[in-house]
């Protein structure tokens, strides 16, 4: 019960210290990332999403493996599915990444 109360919404009041505000902002960012990830998982489970593997993404966008890892870590693209040590990304996310990384052509 107590956990749900804290997850519903975080309020940053003037009484908090600077460190507490930073922690709350990090928690809010993590909460948004988790919500986006759960939405992504639901879409993939519906089986109407076109998935692309990491090799396709690297060649299509024109980036290296390290750059793909960095973009993934920074939140520019999210892994939709992992099977047999392969990462799969949604085609929509790959197009968005290409347009933002290389510019619309």
C-alpha positions in Angstrom: 0.0 0.0 0.0 2.7 2.4 0.9 4.7 1.7 -2.3 1.7 2.4 -4.5 1.2 5.8 -2.8 4.7 6.8 -3.7 4.5 5.5 -7.2 1.3 7.4 -8.1 2.9 10.8 -8.1 5.9 12.7 -6.8 5.5 16.2 -5.6 8.5 18.4 -5.3 7.8 20.9 -2.5 10.0 23.8 -1.4 10.8 22.0 1.9 12.9 19.3 0.2 16.7 19.7 0.1 18.5 19.9 -3.2 19.7 16.3 -3.0 16.1 15.1 -2.4 14.9 17.1 -5.4 17.5 15.5 -7.6 16.6 12.0 -6.4 12.9 12.7 -7.0 13.7 13.9 -10.5 15.7 10.8 -11.2 12.8 8.7 -9.9 10.3 10.5 -12.2 12.6 9.9 -15.2 12.9 6.2 -14.4 9.1 6.0 -13.9 8.6 7.5 -17.4 11.1 5.1 -18.9 9.4 2.1 -17.3 6.0 3.2 -18.5 7.3 3.5 -22.0 8.9 0.1 -21.8 5.7 -1.5 -20.6 3.8 0.0 -23.4 6.4 -1.3 -25.9 6.2 -4.8 -24.4 2.4 -4.8 -24.8 2.7 -3.8 -28.5 5.3 -6.4 -29.2 3.2 -9.1 -27.6 0.3 -8.3 -29.9 2.5 -9.5 -32.8 1.6 -6.7 -35.2 4.9 -4.9 -34.9 7.7 -5.2 -37.5 11.0 -5.9 -35.7 14.5 -5.3 -37.1 17.7 -6.9 -35.7 20.7 -4.9 -34.6 22.7 -5.6 -37.8 19.9 -4.1 -39.9 19.7 -1.0 -37.6 23.5 -0.5 -37.8 23.6 -0.7 -41.6 20.4 1.3 -42.2 21.3 4.2 -39.9 25.0 3.9 -40.7 26.4 3.6 -37.2 28.8 1.2 -35.4 27.9 -1.3 -32.7 29.3 1.0 -30.0 27.2 3.9 -31.2 24.1 1.7 -31.2 24.9 0.7 -27.6 25.4 4.4 -26.6 22.2 5.5 -28.3 20.4 2.6 -26.5 21.9 3.5 -23.2 21.0 7.2 -23.6 17.4 6.3 -24.5 17.2 7.2 -28.2 16.2 3.7 -29.1 14.8 0.9 -27.0 15.2 -2.9 -27.4 11.8 -4.4 -28.2 12.7 -8.0 -27.9 15.7 -10.2 -27.0 16.0 -13.8 -28.2 19.1 -16.0 -28.5 21.4 -13.1 -27.7 20.0 -11.0 -30.5 18.4 -7.6 -30.0 15.4 -6.6 -32.0 14.1 -3.0 -32.4 10.7 -1.7 -33.7 10.8 -0.5 -37.3 9.1 2.7 -36.3 11.9 3.4 -33.7 14.6 2.6 -36.4 13.0 5.2 -38.8 12.8 7.8 -36.0 16.4 7.2 -35.0 17.6 7.5 -38.6 15.7 10.7 -39.2 17.0 12.2 -35.9 20.6 10.9 -36.3 21.1 11.5 -40.0 18.4 14.1 -40.6 15.4 13.7 -42.9 16.5 13.1 -46.4 
